Amino acid sequence: MEIGNLIGYPAATLTTVAFIPQAWKSWKTRDLSGISLPMYALFTLGVALWLGYGIVIGSAPVIAANSITLLLASIVLWLKIVSR
């Protein structure tokens, strides 16, 4: 395994796992009063672009992390939009 992946996989895992508590709390409580809609919309778009970038360069850690993070961020964003 090359050094980039040895760094990339743990980094991808940590940054992706960091979103699970927010997504879980948002789903469970439906309280998104502390979530900024513009920030989460921009963040979700940014993650989608990172996923596209990962696909273009063929980086498995970038693709894996951003696929999962996009799913989690999209859930929180959707909950924020429907709770308005």
N, C-alpha and C positions, 0 to 999 in steps of 0.2 A: 504494500500500500504506500502510495506516495505521501510525502510530508504534508502537502496541502489538505489531503483527505483526513490525515491524522489530527489536524487542527480543525478542519471543517465539520466533521461529524459531531464531535463534542460541542462545538460552538452552535451548530444547528440544533442539537438536542436541547441545550440549555435555553436558548432564546425561544424555541418553540414551546417547551414545557412551561416557560414563564407565563404563557397566555392561558393555560388551562384553568388556573384559579379564577381569573377574571371572567372567562367564558362560563364556567360553572356557576359562579355567584350570580352573574347576570341572568342566566337561564333559570336558576333556582328561585331567585327573589323577584325577578322582573323589575328590580330597582336600578334604573340606569340614569338616575338624576345626576350622578357625578361624572357621567361620560359626556364628552364634548362631541356632538354630531359632526361638525366640520373636521375636527382632528381625526376621528375614527374613519370618516369617509376618505380623507387624504391618506391615512395610514394604510387602509385596505387597498386603495389604488396603488400605493407604493409597493406593497407586498405582491400584488398581481404583476407589477412590472418586474420586480425581482425574480418572480417565478419565470416570467418570460425570458429574462436575461439568463437564468440558470439553464433553461431549455436550449437557448441559442448557443451557449458555451459548453453545454453537455456536462454540467457539474452536478453530480448526484446529491451531494450535501445541500447545495443551494436549492435544487428542485424539491427534495424531500422536505426540508424545513419550511420553505415558502408555500408548498402545497398544504401542509397541515396548518400553518399560521394563517393562510388565506381562508381556510375553512373556519377556524376559530374566530378570526376577526370579522368575517362575514356574518357569523351568527350574532355576535355582539352588535354589529352595525344594524342588522335586520331587526333585532330586538329594540334597539334605540329608535329606529324609524317607526315601527308599529306601536311603540308605547307613547308616542307623541300625542 
